[in-house]
Amino acid sequence: MEPIVHPIFEKDTGTWQYIVACPNTRQAVIIDPVLNLNLSECKIETTSADELLAVVEANNYTIVRHLETHAHADHLTASFYLQQQLLATKQPKAPISTGRRIRQVQETFAARYGVPRAELDQAFDYLFDDDETFSVGDITAQVLHLPGHTPDHSGYKIGSNVFTGDSIFNPDVGSARCDFPNGDANALYNSMQILLILPPHYKLYTGHDYPPTDSGREPLPFVTVADQLEGNKHVKQGTSEEEFVDWRRKRDSSLNEPRLLHPALQVNIRGGRLPASPDGTQRTFLQVPFHISEF
């Protein structure tokens, strides 16, 4: 059985969000949802997440899991917000879930941003083992460990569809950076090979799309394995690991850090929870580290 897939594009961060549903039971999962962060006005808004809720309501879906592919560095996850909004409509609590290696990422960035251990322990309701299976209604889904972009990265195979996060991008975009802590270009190459040996008709749904300015195309949520083998500009068929790793390392050495890196990581290692307000208002505070040179 194949699921119903709703791709919803968040244009400010170039992020694909997904609602994936069983057509028989109307049970569904939400993958990599986005909170909107307006840095210039210091506002966190729920416009994108509310669009997802509207799709859930319009299709009478029951959400059974909120799935994160990894701790994103370019947007804030809306998983906790969605979980709380759905609980308010009397839906059962759907666990916020990701791969178990999120613990490594939490440890790395909790020290940098001073996140208390108690906030990390409550961040995720369920952590998957590699290759673990779970149900979306009558459909069996499988977790794939796909490290490289980050060490905790997971994909989700549901029917003949794989929700790849940032483990592979569309052919004319290629691949994601590997210069975050414990990122690894060799590991990313091997993760991409896991995807590229799947049957050629399988659909690879990407976590982002950044159409080249000269392409004239609209953002695409997926292409097939066959499309990737034929045309991915970084790992098409015949590309060696040495070639890929050499190119990726040179490219990553020239990149600036993501615009939303610091707020995103502080929220995402908390599973989408915001730091508690120190004054009981609707305000929250996120740290921005500075490197101070001599005056």
Secondary structure, 3 states (H helix, E strand, C coil): CCCEEEEEEECCCCEEEEEEECCCCCEEEEECCEEEEECCCCEEECHHHHHHHHHHHHCCCEEEEEECCCCCCCCEECHHHHHHHHHHCCCCCCCEEEECCHHHHHHHHHHHHCCCHHHHHCCCCEEECCCCEEEECCEEEEEEECCCCCCCCEEEEECCEEEEECCCCCCCCCCCCCCCCCCCHHHHHHHHHHHHCCCCCCEEEECECCCCCCCCCCCCCEEEHHHHHHHCCCCCCCCCHHHHHHHHHHHHCCCCCCCCHHHHHHHHCCCCCCCCCCCCCCCCCCCCCCCCCCC
